[in-house]
Amino acid sequence: MAHRNARLTEHGRKLLVERVIDHRRPVAHVAAELGISRATGHKWIARYRAEGEAGLRDRSSRAHRIPGRTRPELEQQVLALRRERKLGPHRIGPLLGLPASTVHAILTRHQMSRLAWMDRPTGQVIRRYERERPGELVHVDVKKLGRLRDGGGWRVHGRDSLERRRARYGPRVGFDFVHAAIDDHTRLAYAEIHPDERAQTCAGFLRRAASFFAEHGIAQVERVMTDNALAYRRSAAWREALTEIGAQARFTRRYRPQTNGKAERFNRTLAEEWAYQRPFTSNDERAAALPDWLHTYNHHRCHTAIGGRPPITRVNNGAGSYT
């Protein structure tokens, strides 16, 4: 493709050849008419005489020879380090005495995927997917969080405080279990805090999550994906809840949390932007902040995976607006 400031396209070059060769006019005169230099005119005429119309097509600007290109054996060392040790350009460069930019160019030239796109243990590229419509698949997962003592924990009082030692050696305060449901297409999320993750608790949460989605325009949840916990795989209460909302059960591949990656990523966001976003002085204070954070997540927070829009804007109803 001709660059943005090129005077001649392929059609203009043919016009140049026609006027010079067919009409037997001087190259300098025709070049002036077309707004190009005489040297450029002679270049295209020479290419046409040597190659015909094929010579008038755009060519790659890549050099025929690159004397400073990295030696093939060194490139193979770069590729071997990437495959075997899963290192990035800034780690490989010092090992081989190469600039990180050179290592990056080598990896790009050989189509070696970014580390962020790779499953580290296997080296395989992670397949990312997204369902086509709201409600087609909902991811359900549980995030386990340590409860907070009244007055706050070590994040409030410091690591060397009495509270820190009390938390380590004193009586335990237990855990909260944050149950979350995320729609695969819209990323609309619903979450509740419970003291356990038993089957009856999970089943009740699923019914309320389906009602939440219905209130926000996702009338039908077709499939629910969970991990292989017994509360999901062998529970009669869970199966009854699925039947009640008209959904089918789906399970992640064993030892492959990437299958349920949207729930895993939501749990990480939940921890960073709600649970550990600021110091809380009590467990009740942290729990009370969850509904407001969920509203911000669904209605106002920009989600990079869906084009920088809030999840609610992907719901196909009147609720899909900023509120």
VENSUL-V937198 format. One line per field, one symbol per residue. psi: psi as a letter, one per 30 degrees, with the letter a starting at -180 (. if undefined). A space follows every 50 residues. Layout:
BEGIN
psi=???
END
This chain:
BEGIN
psi=kklfgkekaeeeeeeeeeeeeefhlkeeeeeeefhlleeeeeeeeeeeee fafffflklkgkkekiegkkkeeeeeeeeeeeeefhllefeeeeeghkke eeeeeeeeeghklkefgkjeefgkkkjklklflkfekkkklkkkkklklk flaffeflfgleeeeeeefakkfalkjjkkkkkeefgkkkklklflhlee eeeeeeeeeeeeeefgfjekjekkklagkefeegkeeeeeeeeefhllkk klkkgiffeheeeeeeeeeeeefdegelkkfleeeeeffeeeeeeeeefe kkjffhggllefffkiaffhlk.
END
